Amino acid sequence: MSAVEKIKAAAAKLNPDEQFDLFRLWVNSDTFKQRQLAALKRDLAVGIEQLENGRYRTYDDTNVMQLADELIHNGRKRLKKSRKKS
């Protein structure tokens, strides 16, 4: 059993308040913050590269509603798919 599996198994035995405290401690940890910052930097680097390579779309009043509809549709689709996995 891996360390992660052991931690998950131990956390599953905790009551909800203890699980929340454990989660809060992890989210406030320096390790978590460093990982979040590293992920943000990677995402920004990808976005900058896409901009530099001309891979972007501009929006105006006529097509911004289409973008919103696409985001809503895709979000609902992903939510539905994630609920089926659970």
C-alpha positions as CSV (number, residue, x, y, z in Angstrom):
1,M,0.0,0.0,0.0
2,S,1.4,3.4,-1.0
3,A,1.8,6.3,1.4
4,V,-1.1,8.1,-0.3
5,E,-3.3,5.1,0.0
6,K,-2.5,4.8,3.7
7,I,-3.3,8.5,4.2
8,K,-6.6,8.2,2.4
9,A,-7.5,5.1,4.4
10,A,-6.7,6.8,7.7
11,A,-8.5,10.0,6.7
12,A,-11.6,7.9,5.8
13,K,-11.8,6.7,9.4
14,L,-12.0,10.3,10.7
15,N,-15.3,12.0,11.5
16,P,-16.3,14.9,9.1
17,D,-15.0,17.6,11.5
18,E,-11.6,16.0,11.7
19,Q,-11.5,15.5,7.9
20,F,-12.3,19.2,7.5
21,D,-9.5,20.1,9.9
22,L,-7.1,17.9,8.1
23,F,-8.1,19.4,4.8
24,R,-7.7,22.9,6.1
25,L,-4.3,22.1,7.5
26,W,-3.2,20.8,4.1
27,V,-4.6,23.8,2.2
28,N,-2.8,26.1,4.5
29,S,0.5,24.3,4.3
30,D,3.5,25.7,2.4
31,T,3.7,22.5,0.3
32,F,0.2,23.0,-1.0
33,K,0.8,26.6,-1.7
34,Q,4.0,25.9,-3.5
35,R,2.2,23.3,-5.7
36,Q,-0.6,25.6,-6.4
37,L,1.8,28.4,-7.4
38,A,3.8,26.0,-9.6
39,A,0.6,24.9,-11.4
40,L,-0.4,28.5,-11.9
41,K,3.0,29.4,-13.4
42,R,2.7,26.4,-15.8
43,D,-0.8,27.5,-16.9
44,L,0.4,31.1,-17.4
45,A,3.3,29.9,-19.5
46,V,1.0,27.9,-21.7
47,G,-1.3,30.9,-22.1
48,I,1.6,33.2,-23.0
49,E,2.9,30.6,-25.5
50,Q,-0.6,30.4,-27.1
51,L,-0.8,34.2,-27.4
52,E,2.7,34.4,-28.9
53,N,1.8,31.7,-31.5
54,G,-1.5,33.4,-32.4
55,R,-3.7,30.7,-30.9
56,Y,-6.5,32.9,-29.4
57,R,-9.8,34.3,-30.3
58,T,-11.1,37.8,-29.8
59,Y,-14.7,38.4,-28.7
60,D,-17.1,41.2,-29.3
61,D,-20.8,41.9,-28.4
62,T,-22.0,39.5,-31.1
63,N,-20.1,36.4,-30.2
64,V,-19.5,36.8,-26.5
65,M,-23.0,35.3,-25.8
66,Q,-22.0,32.3,-28.0
67,L,-18.9,31.8,-25.8
68,A,-21.1,31.9,-22.7
69,D,-23.4,29.3,-24.1
70,E,-20.5,27.1,-25.0
71,L,-19.0,27.4,-21.5
72,I,-22.4,26.6,-19.9
73,H,-22.9,23.6,-22.2
74,N,-19.4,22.2,-21.7
75,G,-19.6,22.8,-17.9
76,R,-22.9,20.9,-17.6
77,K,-21.5,18.1,-19.8
78,R,-18.4,17.8,-17.5
79,L,-20.5,17.9,-14.4
80,K,-22.8,15.2,-15.7
81,K,-19.8,13.0,-16.6
82,S,-18.2,13.5,-13.2
83,R,-21.4,12.6,-11.4
84,K,-21.6,9.3,-13.4
85,K,-18.1,8.4,-12.2
86,S,-19.0,9.0,-8.6
